[in-house]
Amino acid sequence: MIRFEHVTKRFADGTTAVDDLSFEVAEGELVTLVGPSGCGKTTTMKMVNRLIEPTSGRILVNGEDIAAVDPVELRRRIGYVIQQVGLFPHKTVLENTATVPHLLGWQRRKARDRAAELLDLVGLDPAVYGDRYPDQLSGGQRQRVGVARALAADPPVLLMDEPFGAVDPVVRERLQNEFLRLQSQVRKTVLFVTHDIEEAVRLGDRIAVYGNGRIEQFDAPAAVLGTPATPYVADFVGADRGLKRLSVTVIEPGDLEQPPVVHLDDRLPEAAERLAREGARWAVVLDDADHLHGWVDAAALRAGSAGGGAVRDHARRMDAWLPVGASLKQAFSTMLQHDAGWIAVLGGDADDHFLGVLTPAGLHEALRRSIGADAVGAARSEVEVATVSGS
């Protein structure tokens, strides 16, 4: 969808902001451009909508050389979101959102309907917020309106220049979550500029790490964190890149252990005997449909077995669980939040059936397998890692 072919930008004072840049962004892909101030990432983005003209090279959008397109027409076909939002203070939220459709000559009713649809999509009820003015909104709400306005004419390409940088960390995380949800629905081709490697990792399908006008590495977030291409990239992503990688490495079925399982209606003597034979200290408790109920202590089963009864009489609820496909960072956080030595992992489908448990050792091994898989270009299930015991 977006292709740079040997693009260079040299300013009048002799500064080379972008030097012989070549890369491609696929349709529906979100690429984050990350690097320190002055590295050329914002210049790169502004050349896509011709706010800055390249000195040499070509930029193509959907196969068309943008140098041959009228700049005003081009900008109306490309969504643009900036850090300061840039809403018109004298216009309502609904009017702000409908700005580009009006410029394109849409009928008033169609433009307002589209604006209302987009406000609802970004989590702002148009019946509540549509007639408000920008100064009546919080920073996070204004930023949502900015995103809605950029999407109003349904552009194929969206440019975002540090759009969440002017809000506090809590609101920023919420906006990131909302944008990821939105992108999963609209699947725009996005260039997203940020100086924050954690934001780049969290949002990007791929990351372009900039240094002095050049891209030092252009790869998937997990690969950038796991196998930095250069010492510069390793230094930029930080010594804690292993922790950052937890957020882009998901739980897979092969990471799970299979503990003893009992059911709510199992009789105590039989359940206690089975756990004793297996030498287990605890078991996962499921209901008749194999949905997670909780866990039970083997000692409690043995103590209660003389009086009869069922497992449900001694089962405890289990709050430490996640669906398969959740990130290892979520898993680690859940373990800490619930002071749990393991978490249950569910199918993530309509049945939410129990798949197994993830332990701290399993989490560590999953991370190591992921890094090894990227290094050799294989699936995680195909990678063997050495353990302390050498097995």
C-alpha positions in Angstrom: 0.0 0.0 0.0 2.9 2.4 0.8 6.3 2.0 -0.8 9.4 4.1 -0.4 12.0 3.8 -3.1 15.4 5.3 -2.3 13.9 8.4 -0.7 16.2 11.1 0.6 15.3 14.4 2.2 17.9 17.0 2.5 17.0 20.5 3.9 18.3 23.8 2.8 20.8 24.0 5.6 22.4 20.8 4.5 20.8 18.5 7.1 20.0 15.1 5.7 16.8 14.0 7.6 16.2 10.8 5.6 18.9 9.1 3.7 18.2 6.6 0.8 15.1 5.1 2.5 13.4 2.0 1.0 10.7 0.0 2.7 7.1 -1.1 2.1 4.0 -1.2 4.2 1.4 -3.9 3.3 -2.3 -3.1 3.0 -4.0 -3.3 6.4 -0.6 -3.3 8.2 0.2 -1.0 11.2 3.9 0.0 11.1 5.4 2.0 14.0 8.3 4.3 13.3 10.3 4.6 16.5 13.5 6.4 17.4 14.9 9.4 19.2 14.1 13.0 18.3 15.7 14.2 15.1 16.1 10.7 13.6 13.8 11.3 10.6 10.7 9.4 11.5 8.3 12.3 11.4 9.9 13.6 8.2 9.3 10.2 6.7 5.6 10.3 7.7 5.1 13.8 6.5 6.4 13.0 3.0 3.6 10.5 2.6 1.0 13.3 2.5 3.4 15.8 1.0 3.6 18.1 3.9 7.3 17.7 3.2 8.6 17.0 -0.3 11.4 14.5 -0.8 14.7 15.6 -2.4 15.0 12.4 -4.4 13.4 9.0 -4.7 9.7 8.0 -5.1 6.8 7.4 -2.7 3.9 5.3 -4.0 0.5 4.9 -2.3 -1.6 2.1 -3.7 0.8 1.9 -6.7 0.5 5.6 -7.6 3.4 8.0 -7.4 2.2 10.7 -5.1 4.4 13.3 -6.8 1.8 13.3 -9.7 -1.2 13.8 -7.3 -2.5 17.2 -6.3 -1.3 17.7 -2.6 -4.8 18.9 -1.4 -6.5 16.0 -3.1 -3.9 13.6 -1.7 -4.4 14.8 1.9 -8.1 14.4 1.7 -7.5 10.7 0.9 -5.2 10.2 3.8 -6.2 10.3 7.5 -3.9 12.4 9.7 -3.8 12.4 13.5 -1.3 14.5 15.5 -0.4 14.9 19.1 -2.2 18.2 19.6 -5.4 16.9 17.9 -6.1 20.3 16.1 -9.8 20.3 16.6 -11.7 23.5 15.5 -12.7 25.2 18.8 -15.7 26.9 17.4 -17.2 23.7 16.0 -19.0 20.9 17.8 -17.6 17.4 18.1 -20.0 16.2 15.4 -19.0 19.1 13.1 -15.3 18.5 13.7 -15.7 14.8 12.9 -17.6 15.6 9.6 -14.9 18.1 8.4 -13.3 16.1 5.6 -16.6 14.6 4.3 -17.9 18.2 4.0 -14.8 19.2 2.1 -15.3 16.3 -0.3 -18.8 17.5 -1.1 -20.8 14.9 0.9 -24.4 15.9 1.6 -24.9 17.3 5.1 -27.0 14.4 6.3 -24.6 11.7 5.0 -21.6 13.5 6.6 -23.3 13.8 10.0 -24.4 10.2 9.9 -20.9 9.1 9.1 -19.5 11.3 11.9 -22.0 9.9 14.4 -21.0 6.3 13.3 -17.3 7.1 13.8 -17.9 8.7 17.2 -19.7 5.6 18.4 -16.9 3.4 17.0 -14.3 5.3 19.1 -16.4 5.0 22.2 -18.1 8.4 22.3 -21.9 8.3 22.3 -22.9 11.0 19.6 -26.1 11.7 21.5 -24.0 12.7 24.6 -20.9 14.2 23.0 -21.9 15.3 19.5 -23.1 18.8 20.4 -20.3 19.5 22.8 -17.3 21.7 22.0 -13.6 20.6 22.2 -13.0 22.6 25.4 -15.8 20.6 27.1 -13.9 17.3 26.6 -11.0 15.7 28.4 -7.6 15.2 26.6 -8.3 11.6 26.0 -11.8 12.4 24.6 -10.4 15.0 22.2 -7.8 12.5 21.0 -10.6 10.0 20.2 -12.4 12.7 18.2 -9.2 13.3 16.3 -9.0 9.6 15.4 -12.7 9.6 14.4 -12.2 12.7 12.2 -9.2 11.1 10.4 -11.4 8.1 9.6 -14.5 9.9 8.6 -13.9 9.8 4.8 -12.9 6.1 5.1 -9.3 6.7 3.9 -7.2 3.7 3.0 -4.1 5.2 4.8 -3.8 6.7 8.2 -0.8 8.7 9.5 -0.4 9.1 13.2 2.2 11.4 14.7 2.7 10.6 18.4 -1.1 10.8 18.8 -1.2 9.7 22.4 1.9 11.5 23.7 0.0 14.5 25.3 -2.1 12.5 27.8 -1.2 10.9 31.1 0.0 7.2 31.2 -3.4 5.8 32.3 -5.4 7.5 29.6 -2.6 6.7 27.1 -3.0 2.9 27.8 -6.7 3.2 27.4 -6.4 5.0 24.1 -3.9 2.4 22.9 -6.4 -0.4 23.8 -9.2 1.4 22.1 -7.1 2.0 19.0 -6.1 -1.7 18.8 -9.7 -2.6 19.0 -10.6 -0.1 16.4 -7.8 -1.2 14.0 -9.0 -4.8 14.3 -12.3 -3.7 12.9 -11.3 -1.1 10.2 -7.9 -2.6 9.2 -6.4 0.6 7.8 -2.8 0.9 6.5 -1.1 2.9 9.3 2.2 4.7 9.8 2.4 5.5 13.5 5.3 7.7 14.8 6.4 7.4 18.4 9.5 7.8 20.4 8.3 5.2 23.0 9.6 1.6 22.2 7.0 0.1 24.5 4.2 1.8 22.5 5.8 0.8 19.3 6.0 -2.9 20.4 2.5 -2.9 21.7 0.8 -1.4 18.6 2.9 -2.3 15.6 2.6 -5.3 13.3 6.1 -4.4 12.4 8.6 -1.8 13.8 11.0 0.5 11.9 13.8 1.5 14.3 15.3 4.7 13.1 18.8 6.0 13.7 20.3 9.1 11.9 17.9 9.1 8.9 18.1 5.4 8.3 16.2 2.4 9.4 18.4 0.2 11.5 15.9 -2.7 11.7 12.5 -3.3 10.2 10.9 -6.4 11.7 8.2 -7.8 13.9 8.2 -6.5 17.4 9.2 -9.9 18.9 12.2 -10.1 16.5 13.4 -6.5 17.3 13.3 -7.3 21.0 14.6 -10.8 20.8 17.3 -10.4 18.1 18.3 -6.8 17.7 20.1 -6.3 14.3 22.7 -3.9 15.5 24.3 -2.7 18.8 22.3 0.6 18.2 19.0 -1.2 18.2 20.0 -3.3 21.2 20.9 -0.1 23.1 17.7 1.7 22.0 15.2 -1.1 23.0 17.0 -1.4 26.3 18.6 -4.0 28.6 15.1 -5.0 29.7 14.0 -6.0 26.2 13.4 -9.5 27.6 10.6 -8.1 29.8 9.3 -6.0 26.9 9.1 -9.1 24.8 6.7 -10.7 27.2 4.0 -8.3 25.9 4.4 -9.6 22.3 4.8 -13.3 23.0 1.5 -15.2 23.4 0.5 -18.3 25.3 0.4 -21.3 23.0 -1.0 -24.7 23.9 2.4 -26.2 23.7 3.5 -24.1 26.7 1.1 -25.7 29.1 1.4 -28.5 31.6 -1.4 -31.0 32.3 -2.1 -31.2 36.0 -4.4 -33.7 37.7 -8.1 -32.9 37.0 -11.1 -33.8 39.1 -14.8 -32.8 38.7 -17.2 -31.2 41.0 -19.4 -34.3 41.5 -16.5 -36.8 41.9 -16.8 -38.6 45.2 -14.2 -37.6 47.8 -12.7 -41.1 48.5 -12.1 -41.9 44.8 -10.7 -38.4 44.0 -8.4 -38.5 47.1 -7.1 -42.0 46.1 -6.4 -40.9 42.6 -4.4 -37.9 43.7 -2.5 -40.0 46.2 -1.5 -42.5 43.4 -0.2 -39.6 41.3 1.6 -38.0 44.2 -0.3 -34.8 43.5 -0.7 -32.0 46.1 -3.5 -30.3 44.3 -5.8 -30.7 41.3 -7.8 -28.5 38.9 -11.6 -28.7 39.4 -13.9 -28.7 36.4 -17.6 -28.8 36.1 -19.5 -31.4 34.0 -18.9 -29.5 30.8 -15.1 -29.2 31.5 -15.3 -25.5 32.3 -12.9 -24.3 34.9 -14.4 -24.1 38.4 -11.2 -23.8 40.6 -8.8 -26.1 42.4 -8.7 -28.3 45.4 -6.0 -29.3 47.9 -5.2 -33.0 48.1 -4.9 -32.9 51.8 -8.4 -31.4 52.1 -9.7 -34.3 50.0 -8.0 -36.9 52.2 -9.2 -35.2 55.4 -12.8 -35.1 54.2 -12.9 -38.5 52.4 -13.9 -40.5 55.5 -17.2 -38.6 55.7 -18.1 -39.1 52.1 -19.3 -36.2 50.0 -18.2 -34.7 46.7 -15.2 -32.6 45.5 -17.5 -29.5 45.3 -17.6 -29.5 49.1 -13.9 -28.6 49.2 -13.2 -26.9 45.9 -11.9 -23.3 45.9 -12.6 -20.7 43.2 -9.8 -20.0 40.8 -9.4 -16.3 39.7 -6.0 -16.7 38.1 -6.8 -17.6 34.5 -6.4 -16.3 31.0 -7.4 -17.4 27.5 -4.9 -19.0 25.2 -3.4 -16.3 23.0 -3.1 -13.8 25.8 0.4 -12.4 26.2 3.1 -13.7 28.6 3.1 -10.3 30.1 -0.6 -10.7 31.1 0.2 -14.1 32.4 3.1 -12.8 34.6 0.9 -9.9 35.8 -1.9 -12.3 36.7 0.4 -14.6 38.7 1.7 -11.6 40.7 -1.8 -10.1 41.1 -3.2 -13.3 42.6 0.0 -14.5 44.3 -0.4 -17.7 42.2 2.2 -20.3 41.5 0.3 -21.1 38.2 -2.5 -19.9 36.1 -5.2 -21.8 34.3 -5.4 -21.4 30.5 -8.8 -21.7 28.7 -9.6 -22.3 25.1 -10.7 -18.8 24.3 -13.6 -20.1 22.2 -17.3 -20.2 22.9 -16.9 -23.2 25.2 -13.9 -21.7 27.1 -12.8 -25.3 27.9 -9.8 -25.9 30.1 -6.5 -26.5 28.2 -3.9 -26.7 31.0 -1.8 -24.6 33.3 1.1 -22.2 32.8 3.7 -22.1 35.5 6.6 -19.6 36.0 9.0 -22.2 34.5 6.7 -22.7 31.6 6.4 -19.0 31.0 10.2 -18.7 31.0 10.6 -21.6 28.6 8.0 -20.1 26.3 9.9 -16.9 26.1 13.2 -18.7 25.4 11.5 -20.8 22.7 10.1 -17.7 21.1 13.5 -16.0 20.9 15.0 -19.2 19.6 12.3 -19.6 17.0 12.9 -16.1 15.6 16.6 -16.8 15.4 16.2 -19.8 13.2 12.9 -19.0 11.5 11.0 -21.9 12.9 7.8 -22.5 14.9 8.1 -22.4 18.7 7.1 -26.0 18.9 10.1 -27.0 16.9 12.6 -25.3 19.2 14.4 -27.2 22.0 15.8 -25.3 24.9 18.2 -26.6 27.5 17.0 -26.7 31.1 19.0 -26.6 34.3 18.9 -30.4 34.5 20.2 -30.6 31.0 17.0 -32.3 29.6 
